[in-house]
Each structure stands twice: as structure tokens, then as C-alpha cells.
Amino acid sequence: MPIGPRRPVFYITVLAMGFVLGGLLSALLERFLSASPAGRFFTTTVTPSLGPIHLDLIIFTLTVGPVSLRVSLLAVLGVVAAYFVARSIF
């Protein structure tokens, strides 16, 4: 295991893989445990959003948004699991 700080790309990749894994787990549980209290607990999401952001320059106009992030308990668990797997591999 290397000693010292890791590159930011490593953390961004682990974060992205974790959110994808957590989103997949959340979608599966929404499908199979939708009526149970456990399914509602694990699949409850918080969705912060940003935007729309409007940039008006003389030459062009750009509007981006709204951008939102859907975070659930399983998404956070997916990030933790991806971090431990990536830490053991690298």
C-alpha cells in the first residue's frame, strides 16, 4: 500500500463508482421491497438541486440546469463499499 496522499482522480472515481453502485442497489430495492417499511427506509432519497444557472454574454447565452443529485442511504453505503474495495486493490 503506498504511503502519502492519493491523487484527487482516485477519490473522484471512487465517489462516482459508489454513487452508481448505490443507485443500482436503491433501484433494485425500490422494485422488490416497495411496500415494506424496510424498503421505504433504505430508498428514501434527498434531492438537492442547483440551478438553473443563466450566463448571458454578448456573443452567446448559456443556461445550465437544474442539476440535481439524488442521495439515499444505499448511495452512501455504495460509496463506502467502493472506497474499501478500491483501497484494498490500490
N, C-alpha and C positions, 0 to 999 in steps of 0.2 A: 504494500500500500504506500503510495507516495506521500511524503511529508510536505506540508506547506499548503498555501491556498489553491483551490481549484479554479479553473477558468470559469468565467460567467456563462459561457456557452453550455458547460456541463449542467449548471443549475437551471438554465432556461430549458434545456432539453428534458431534464428530469421533471420539471414542473409541467411541461406540455404533455409528456407521456403519462404523468399521473392524472392530469385532468381528463385525458382521453380514456384511460382505464377506469377512472371513477365515473365518468359519464356513461360508459358502456355498462358498468355494474348498476348504476342508477336506472338506466333504461330497462335492463333485464328485470330488476326488482319491481319496477312500476308495472311491468307486464304480468308478472307471476304473483306478486303479493299486493295487488292494488287494493283489495278490500280489507286487509288486515291492519291492525294498529302498527305492527312492526314495519310493514311496507310503507305506511304513511310517515312513520318516524324517520326511516332511512332515506326516503325520497323527497322529503320536504326541502325545497330549494329557496335560496335567497338570490335575487337577481338585481345586482346594482347595474346601473346603466349610465352612460356618458353620452351626451350629445343631444341633438345634432350640433356639430361644430361647423360654423359657416365662415369661410375665408374669402373675402371679396377684395381681389386685387384689380388693378386697372385692366390688365391684359386678360385675366381669366377669373372665374369664380369657382370655388371648390366647397362642396358641402359633404361632410363625412358624418355618418351616424344615423341613428343612435347605435352605439356599440354597447353590448351588454355581456355580462359574464354570469353564467348560471352555476352556482356553487351549492353543493349538497354535502351532507356528511360523508357519503360514499366517494365524492370527488376528493375530499380532504384525505380520506383513507387511501384512495388511489395514489395521491401524491406521496404520502408516507411510504406506501409499499414500493412505489417506483424508486424513491430515494434509497431505501435499503437494498433493493436489488442492484441498482446502479453502483452503490457504494461497495457492494461485495464483488461486483465484476471489475470495476476500475480501481 
